[in-house]
Structure formats: C-alpha cells, structure tokens
Amino acid sequence: MIIGPQIFASTFAYFISRDHHMPSAPWYLAALLLAISLVIAVYVAGDKKGRKERVDTGFAPGEAEAS
C-alpha cells in the first residue's frame, strides 16, 4: 500500500486552509523525512569504533606466530 500520496495530500489540504496558510508544508515534511532517513543510514552504515571483526584463519590463537 502506498501511503506517501495520502500523507502529502492531507498535509497540503490542512496547510492551505484559512487558519494555516503554508502551501509548502509537504516539501518541509519531505525534507524532514529525508533528514531522518539520512541520520538512520549514517548510524547503520557508520564505522563501528571499538569493534574488531574476527577472522577465522583455521589456526589456534598462538599457532600462527609459531610457524
């Protein structure tokens, strides 16, 4: 189900009424949603400091230096 058109149409309809005259509100809403998604993407794809990836080499922990 596509909810985007309904959200933006409702936002536009609400903000062009007599009490709230701001026809660019759907653009501001889109910018806000884009900024939120950018923050989430940076958090998820960011470098995890302090985490070391374990690589299985097939050797025991002290065995690799001995050979």
C-alpha positions as CSV (number, residue, x, y, z in Angstrom):
1,M,0.0,0.0,0.0
2,I,1.4,3.4,-0.9
3,I,0.9,5.9,1.9
4,G,3.0,8.7,0.6
5,P,0.4,10.4,-1.7
6,Q,-2.2,10.4,1.1
7,I,0.2,11.8,3.7
8,F,1.4,14.6,1.4
9,A,-2.1,15.4,0.0
10,S,-3.5,15.6,3.6
11,T,-0.7,17.8,4.7
12,F,-1.2,20.1,1.7
13,A,-5.0,20.2,2.3
14,Y,-4.5,21.0,6.0
15,F,-2.0,23.8,5.5
16,I,-3.9,25.6,2.7
17,S,-6.9,26.2,5.0
18,R,-7.8,29.7,6.2
19,D,-6.2,29.1,9.6
20,H,-2.9,27.7,8.3
21,H,-1.6,29.2,5.2
22,M,1.6,27.4,4.3
23,P,1.3,25.6,1.0
24,S,4.9,24.5,1.0
25,A,4.4,22.2,4.1
26,P,4.6,18.9,2.1
27,W,8.0,20.0,0.9
28,Y,9.1,20.6,4.5
29,L,7.7,17.3,5.5
30,A,9.6,15.6,2.7
31,A,12.8,17.3,3.8
32,L,12.3,16.2,7.4
33,L,11.7,12.6,6.4
34,L,14.8,12.7,4.2
35,A,16.9,14.1,7.0
36,I,15.6,11.4,9.4
37,S,16.4,8.7,6.9
38,L,19.9,10.2,6.4
39,V,20.6,10.0,10.1
40,I,19.4,6.4,10.2
41,A,21.6,5.5,7.2
42,V,24.7,7.1,8.7
43,Y,24.1,5.3,12.0
44,V,23.6,1.9,10.4
45,A,26.4,2.2,7.8
46,G,28.8,4.0,10.1
47,D,32.2,2.7,11.2
48,K,31.8,0.8,14.4
49,K,34.7,2.0,16.5
50,G,36.0,-0.5,19.0
51,R,34.6,-3.5,17.2
52,K,37.1,-5.8,15.7
53,E,36.0,-8.3,13.1
54,R,37.1,-11.9,13.9
55,V,38.5,-13.7,11.0
56,D,38.7,-17.5,11.2
57,T,42.1,-18.4,9.8
58,G,41.9,-22.1,10.8
59,F,44.8,-21.7,13.2
60,A,44.6,-21.7,17.0
61,P,45.3,-18.3,18.6
62,G,49.1,-18.9,19.3
63,E,49.7,-21.3,16.5
64,A,50.0,-18.7,13.7
65,E,53.1,-17.0,15.2
66,A,54.9,-20.2,15.9
67,S,55.1,-21.4,12.3
